[in-house]
Amino acid sequence: MTNGKLCAILKSKKGTAFPLTVAVTLALLLFLCAASEGIRLMIIAQGVRDAVQSAVISTVNDNYENVYHGVREGYSGAYQPSAAEFEQSLNYGDIYSRLDKVLGLTQENGYQVKYTGSNVEFKLSGLSVSLRNMPLAPSNPDNTNGFLADTMIRLEVPVSFAGNLLPPMIINLKVQAKYMPLF
């Protein structure tokens, strides 16, 4: 090949869009992979939040039998009559066992773990439940401070991208359920 032919080939404009097409295609593919991983994380977080909400609602419903029915007063709270007064009667239930049934979790090293095959899909830990009882004969009977269950749980989801494990997504999910008597 002569020097003149080589210069003509290098100066030729044929095929110059090919590298740009490949670069744009790879960039779009990379973006789609990142977006699909983000969507996977959102789906897992939403599913866990829904399962925790279901378990908390079941716990609140279990407290139904302990609720003093103040139908005439228009409020409700978890109280039991005791001698000359009422005392609180709260049942925190076993939310972890309900989550184990709903999500298919196993307990390992202080975590509730969900596996997909041999890989960890997510881990749950740090469950805290706070039951807020409505006071007897409240000053505001419009039921705004009803019997509430506030729940916090820590969700840890391993993140991988392009075959590499990245730091996990760690979020605290907050779920609230309120007992509302229907009459």
N, C-alpha and C positions, 0 to 999 in steps of 0.2 A: 504494500500500500504506500502510495507516495504521499509526500507532505501536502500536496494540493488537495488530494481526495480526503485526507483526514481533516483538513481545515473546512472543507465543504460539508462534511458530515457534522462537525461541531457547530457550524453556523446554521445548519438546517433547522427549521422550526417544526418539523414533523415530530409528533409524540410528546410535545412539551406539556400537554394537559394531563398526561397519564400519571406522573408523580403527584400532581395536585389532587387528582381523583382518588388515588390510593390514600393520601393523607386525610382527605375529608371523610372517606369511608371509615378509616381507622378511628378518627376522632368521634364520629357518630356512634360507632360500635362501643368505644370506651364510655361515652356518655350514657348509652343504653344500659351497659353493665352497671354503672354507678346508680342509675335511676332504679333498676330492678332490685339492687341490694337495699336501697332506701325504702322502696315499697315493701320488701320483705320485712324489714324492721318495723315499719308502721303496722303491717298486718299482725305480726306477733304481739306487739304492744297492745293493739286494739283487742285481740282475742284474749289476752291475759287480763286486761282491764274488765272485759265483759264477764269472764269467769269469776273474777274476784267480786264483781258487783253481784253476780248471782249468788255466791256464797254468803255475802253480807246480807243480802235481802232474805235469804233463808234463815240466817241468824236472827234478824229483826223479827221475822215471822214466828220463829220459835219463842220469842219473848211475848207473843200475843197472849198466851195463857196467863202471864204475869201482869198484864196491863190492867190497871184499875180503870174501869170504864166510866169516865166522867161525862156521859152523854149529855146529861142535863147541864153540866158546866161547860161543855164544848172542848174538852181537852183530854189527853190521855197520858199516862206515865206508868212506868213499871214499878208498881207498889203492891204490897200485900198487907192486908189488915193484920195487926199484931196487938193484942190486948186493947189498949185505949188509943193507939195511934197507928199510922201506916209506916212501913219501912220499905226501903228500896229492895227490889228483887230483880237483879240483872243476870242474864245468861249470855256469856260471851260465845258459846258454841265452840265447835272445832272447825274453824275455817280451813285450816290446812288439809284436813281429811276430805272436806268437800272439794277443795281444789285438786287433790290427788285423784279423786274419782272423775271429775269433769275433764281435767287436762291430761290424765295419765302420767302423773309425776312419780318419781322415786326419791327417797331421802338419801342424801350423801353429804357428809362433812358439814352439817348445818345448813345445807341448801335443799330446796325442793327442785329437782332437776328433770327436765324433759329432754329425752333423746330422740333423734331421728336416725334410725339405724344405730351406728356406733358413735355418731357425732352428737355433741351437746347442742340442742336447739336454743334453750334458755335456762336460766336459774332464777329461782325466787328465794328471797330471804328477808329478814327484818320486818316481819308482819307485826303491825301494832293496831289494835282495835280500841277505840274509845267510844263508850256508850254514854250519851248525854241524856239523862232523864229529864222529863219535863217536870217542873215543880208542881206540887199540889196547890190548887187554887192560885194560879198565876195571876198577876196584875193585868196581863194582856191575854185575854182568852181567844185570840184569833188564830191560834195554832201555829204561829210562826216559829216557836221554840219547841216543837214537838219532840217525840222520842227519836233521837238521831244516833246513827252508828257511823263514825268516821274511821276509815281504814287507810293505812299507808303500807305499801309493800315495795320492796326493792326488786327491780327487774334487771337482769344482766343478760345481754344477748351477744354472743360472739359475732364479730364482724369480719368477713373475709372479702378480699377484692383481688382479682387476678391470681387466685390461688394462694395468696398470702393472708395470714391472720393478722388483723389490725387490733388495736385496743378495743375492748368490748363497749357496746352501748350500755350505759348504766343510767336508769331513770327510776325515780320514785313515783309510783302510781298512787293517786289519791282517789278513793271512792267513798261516796256518802250515800246512806240510805236513811229514809225517814219513815216512821210508822204513822200512817194516816188511817184512823178508824173511819169506816164507811157505815153510815146509819141513815 
